[in-house]
Amino acid sequence: ASLGINLSRYFESGDLYIDHISPIEISIDEHIHHVLNNVMKIGASRVIIDSISSFEVGMTDKIKYTDHIWSLCDNLKTLGVSTLLTYETPYGGLSEATKHGISYIADNLIVLRFFEGDCALKLQLRVIKMRGSNHSYEAAEASIGPEGFSITS
């Protein structure tokens, strides 16, 4: 709503469902089970998990963390569900985006980062990986506003 986008009709029609689960309160196994059950129950065709970095907070074994993320994505792909995972990095660096070797799971890897320009904080988009595509590696300035997401340069 703060961006000027009215989502109420999507909630009312059942096209949009938001479920907040704290990964600190339940194990990652329970979380994944909960996500998959909800996907099957409501027949979701798209899932967004914001953010998988919160899964990491509750796990001490980083290899198991990678295995769990892979398992979740593999199960969703088997169900024919398009999945978008966000991962918060402290500095927006590429090395953080590929931390724990989870980038192999993704078909596409996009980095959004803030930078200072013209005395203002701006958003930059860079496509790091797009499987099966000869994409540009150039960074582009982007914005998010009432009209949605747009590339501004």
Rosetta blueprint (number, residue, H / E / L):
1 A L
2 S L
3 L L
4 G L
5 I L
6 N L
7 L L
8 S H
9 R H
10 Y H
11 F H
12 E H
13 S H
14 G L
15 D L
16 L L
17 Y L
18 I L
19 D L
20 H L
21 I L
22 S L
23 P L
24 I L
25 E L
26 I L
27 S L
28 I H
29 D H
30 E H
31 H H
32 I H
33 H H
34 H H
35 V H
36 L H
37 N H
38 N H
39 V H
40 M H
41 K H
42 I H
43 G L
44 A L
45 S L
46 R E
47 V E
48 I E
49 I E
50 D E
51 S L
52 I L
53 S H
54 S H
55 F H
56 E H
57 V H
58 G L
59 M L
60 T L
61 D L
62 K H
63 I H
64 K H
65 Y H
66 T H
67 D H
68 H H
69 I H
70 W H
71 S H
72 L H
73 C H
74 D H
75 N H
76 L H
77 K H
78 T H
79 L L
80 G L
81 V L
82 S E
83 T E
84 L E
85 L E
86 T E
87 Y L
88 E L
89 T L
90 P L
91 Y L
92 G L
93 G L
94 L H
95 S H
96 E H
97 A H
98 T L
99 K H
100 H H
101 G H
102 I H
103 S H
104 Y H
105 I H
106 A L
107 D L
108 N E
109 L E
110 I E
111 V E
112 L E
113 R E
114 F E
115 F E
116 E E
117 G E
118 D L
119 C L
120 A E
121 L E
122 K E
123 L E
124 Q E
125 L E
126 R E
127 V E
128 I E
129 K E
130 M E
131 R L
132 G L
133 S L
134 N L
135 H L
136 S L
137 Y L
138 E L
139 A L
140 A E
141 E E
142 A E
143 S E
144 I E
145 G E
146 P L
147 E L
148 G E
149 F E
150 S E
151 I E
152 T L
153 S L
